[in-house]
Amino acid sequence: MKIYLLLLAALFAFACVQGDYPLSDEEYIAIAGETEEAQAFLEKYPGATVSVERSGSLGVAYTLEDADNLLRLKVGIDPSNNEVDKFIVQCYEGGAVTPSLILMSDVTTYIQNSELGRC
């Protein structure tokens, strides 16, 4: 009986998580990949890693990093309509965080002029 209850609880928890973000990682990556900003990032940094972040706010992260530096573009997606709703650029130079408050209209320009290790 205990195993049955544990299994039922696990299935319920999985269903709740899936309900919040119903698409697969590949589908979210495809949505983000259609944006000019993501295309500019991958054009400049073809070796960047791409991952889906489901904790906090849903988004697809494009990340380039070395031992001390990180440049990251997060394409936020609203799970209620699966549309891109924001862009966040993060830059860590020498282990220190450099705030990157960039207007959405300037994200592509920022990416095109960026370099890893120089925020």
C-alpha atoms as a printed R data frame, in Angstrom:
    type eleno elety resid chain resno      x      y       z
1   ATOM     1    CA   MET     A     1  0.000  0.000   0.000
2   ATOM     2    CA   LYS     A     2  2.840  2.422   0.851
3   ATOM     3    CA   ILE     A     3  4.474  1.806  -2.526
4   ATOM     4    CA   TYR     A     4  1.184  2.485  -4.266
5   ATOM     5    CA   LEU     A     5  0.772  5.802  -2.423
6   ATOM     6    CA   LEU     A     6  4.369  6.837  -3.192
7   ATOM     7    CA   LEU     A     7  3.899  5.989  -6.855
8   ATOM     8    CA   LEU     A     8  0.645  7.929  -6.970
9   ATOM     9    CA   ALA     A     9  2.281 10.965  -5.316
10  ATOM    10    CA   ALA     A    10  5.203 10.830  -7.769
11  ATOM    11    CA   LEU     A    11  2.858 10.658 -10.766
12  ATOM    12    CA   PHE     A    12  0.837 13.589  -9.421
13  ATOM    13    CA   ALA     A    13  3.999 15.677  -8.899
14  ATOM    14    CA   PHE     A    14  5.202 14.866 -12.434
15  ATOM    15    CA   ALA     A    15  1.809 15.825 -13.885
16  ATOM    16    CA   CYS     A    16  1.895 19.155 -12.053
17  ATOM    17    CA   VAL     A    17  5.358 19.986 -13.358
18  ATOM    18    CA   GLN     A    18  4.432 18.989 -16.894
19  ATOM    19    CA   GLY     A    19  1.249 21.065 -16.621
20  ATOM    20    CA   ASP     A    20  3.241 24.201 -15.853
21  ATOM    21    CA   TYR     A    21  5.579 23.707 -18.831
22  ATOM    22    CA   PRO     A    22  3.781 21.399 -21.260
23  ATOM    23    CA   LEU     A    23  6.258 21.501 -24.168
24  ATOM    24    CA   SER     A    24  9.467 19.507 -24.527
25  ATOM    25    CA   ASP     A    25 12.930 21.057 -24.251
26  ATOM    26    CA   GLU     A    26 13.316 20.755 -28.017
27  ATOM    27    CA   GLU     A    27 10.096 22.699 -28.610
28  ATOM    28    CA   TYR     A    28 11.125 25.518 -26.245
29  ATOM    29    CA   ILE     A    29 14.573 25.665 -27.889
30  ATOM    30    CA   ALA     A    30 12.886 25.934 -31.294
31  ATOM    31    CA   ILE     A    31 10.687 28.822 -30.078
32  ATOM    32    CA   ALA     A    32 13.688 30.705 -28.657
33  ATOM    33    CA   GLY     A    33 15.793 29.872 -31.711
34  ATOM    34    CA   GLU     A    34 13.413 31.791 -33.956
35  ATOM    35    CA   THR     A    35 14.342 35.080 -32.298
36  ATOM    36    CA   GLU     A    36 16.826 37.477 -33.857
37  ATOM    37    CA   GLU     A    37 18.648 37.648 -30.517
38  ATOM    38    CA   ALA     A    38 19.244 33.891 -30.215
39  ATOM    39    CA   GLN     A    39 20.304 33.685 -33.863
40  ATOM    40    CA   ALA     A    40 22.792 36.543 -33.349
41  ATOM    41    CA   PHE     A    41 24.220 34.835 -30.243
42  ATOM    42    CA   LEU     A    42 24.693 31.494 -32.004
43  ATOM    43    CA   GLU     A    43 26.110 33.176 -35.104
44  ATOM    44    CA   LYS     A    44 28.761 34.921 -33.022
45  ATOM    45    CA   TYR     A    45 29.260 32.040 -30.555
46  ATOM    46    CA   PRO     A    46 28.500 28.759 -32.383
47  ATOM    47    CA   GLY     A    47 30.076 26.751 -29.535
48  ATOM    48    CA   ALA     A    48 27.611 28.058 -26.950
49  ATOM    49    CA   THR     A    49 25.629 25.564 -24.916
50  ATOM    50    CA   VAL     A    50 21.853 25.708 -25.109
51  ATOM    51    CA   SER     A    51 19.648 24.560 -22.240
52  ATOM    52    CA   VAL     A    52 16.097 24.954 -20.991
53  ATOM    53    CA   GLU     A    53 15.627 26.392 -17.510
54  ATOM    54    CA   ARG     A    54 12.373 25.515 -15.829
55  ATOM    55    CA   SER     A    55 13.087 26.780 -12.311
56  ATOM    56    CA   GLY     A    56 11.902 30.255 -11.494
57  ATOM    57    CA   SER     A    57 10.848 31.562 -14.885
58  ATOM    58    CA   LEU     A    58 10.835 29.439 -18.017
59  ATOM    59    CA   GLY     A    59 13.558 30.239 -20.502
60  ATOM    60    CA   VAL     A    60 16.180 28.987 -22.911
61  ATOM    61    CA   ALA     A    61 19.749 29.864 -21.943
62  ATOM    62    CA   TYR     A    62 22.538 30.349 -24.466
63  ATOM    63    CA   THR     A    63 25.805 30.216 -22.524
64  ATOM    64    CA   LEU     A    64 29.457 30.731 -23.370
65  ATOM    65    CA   GLU     A    65 31.985 30.362 -20.569
66  ATOM    66    CA   ASP     A    66 35.562 29.661 -19.617
67  ATOM    67    CA   ALA     A    67 37.253 29.329 -16.204
68  ATOM    68    CA   ASP     A    68 36.616 32.928 -15.095
69  ATOM    69    CA   ASN     A    69 34.116 34.423 -17.502
70  ATOM    70    CA   LEU     A    70 30.567 33.849 -18.601
71  ATOM    71    CA   LEU     A    71 28.304 35.418 -21.207
72  ATOM    72    CA   ARG     A    72 24.703 34.306 -21.199
73  ATOM    73    CA   LEU     A    73 21.524 35.167 -23.061
74  ATOM    74    CA   LYS     A    74 18.287 33.904 -21.558
75  ATOM    75    CA   VAL     A    75 15.229 33.999 -23.789
76  ATOM    76    CA   GLY     A    76 12.210 34.058 -21.494
77  ATOM    77    CA   ILE     A    77  9.099 32.219 -22.632
78  ATOM    78    CA   ASP     A    78  5.621 32.666 -21.196
79  ATOM    79    CA   PRO     A    79  4.318 29.090 -20.727
80  ATOM    80    CA   SER     A    80  0.687 30.216 -20.901
81  ATOM    81    CA   ASN     A    81  1.005 31.087 -24.595
82  ATOM    82    CA   ASN     A    82  4.518 29.816 -25.486
83  ATOM    83    CA   GLU     A    83  5.624 33.233 -26.715
84  ATOM    84    CA   VAL     A    84  8.914 34.965 -26.002
85  ATOM    85    CA   ASP     A    85  8.334 37.610 -23.342
86  ATOM    86    CA   LYS     A    86 11.808 38.841 -22.346
87  ATOM    87    CA   PHE     A    87 15.552 38.702 -22.885
88  ATOM    88    CA   ILE     A    88 18.127 38.707 -20.105
89  ATOM    89    CA   VAL     A    89 21.835 39.181 -20.769
90  ATOM    90    CA   GLN     A    90 24.299 38.236 -18.031
91  ATOM    91    CA   CYS     A    91 28.009 38.866 -18.122
92  ATOM    92    CA   TYR     A    92 30.513 37.664 -15.504
93  ATOM    93    CA   GLU     A    93 34.011 39.003 -15.975
94  ATOM    94    CA   GLY     A    94 36.824 37.524 -13.885
95  ATOM    95    CA   GLY     A    95 34.280 35.972 -11.556
96  ATOM    96    CA   ALA     A    96 32.548 39.317 -10.874
97  ATOM    97    CA   VAL     A    97 29.019 40.048 -11.971
98  ATOM    98    CA   THR     A    98 28.609 43.015 -14.282
99  ATOM    99    CA   PRO     A    99 24.994 44.156 -14.369
100 ATOM   100    CA   SER     A   100 23.723 44.200 -17.918
101 ATOM   101    CA   LEU     A   101 20.531 46.196 -18.047
102 ATOM   102    CA   ILE     A   102 19.901 46.343 -21.756
103 ATOM   103    CA   LEU     A   103 16.803 47.506 -23.550
104 ATOM   104    CA   MET     A   104 15.152 44.681 -25.460
105 ATOM   105    CA   SER     A   105 15.688 46.611 -28.692
106 ATOM   106    CA   ASP     A   106 19.448 46.710 -27.986
107 ATOM   107    CA   VAL     A   107 20.066 43.036 -27.140
108 ATOM   108    CA   THR     A   108 21.140 42.044 -30.659
109 ATOM   109    CA   THR     A   109 23.539 45.000 -30.902
110 ATOM   110    CA   TYR     A   110 25.002 44.124 -27.489
111 ATOM   111    CA   ILE     A   111 25.560 40.510 -28.553
112 ATOM   112    CA   GLN     A   112 27.195 41.489 -31.843
113 ATOM   113    CA   ASN     A   113 29.658 43.746 -29.984
114 ATOM   114    CA   SER     A   114 30.286 41.440 -27.010
115 ATOM   115    CA   GLU     A   115 33.329 39.365 -26.142
116 ATOM   116    CA   LEU     A   116 33.748 36.696 -23.508
117 ATOM   117    CA   GLY     A   117 35.669 38.199 -20.605
118 ATOM   118    CA   ARG     A   118 34.863 41.794 -21.489
119 ATOM   119    CA   CYS     A   119 31.531 43.048 -20.234
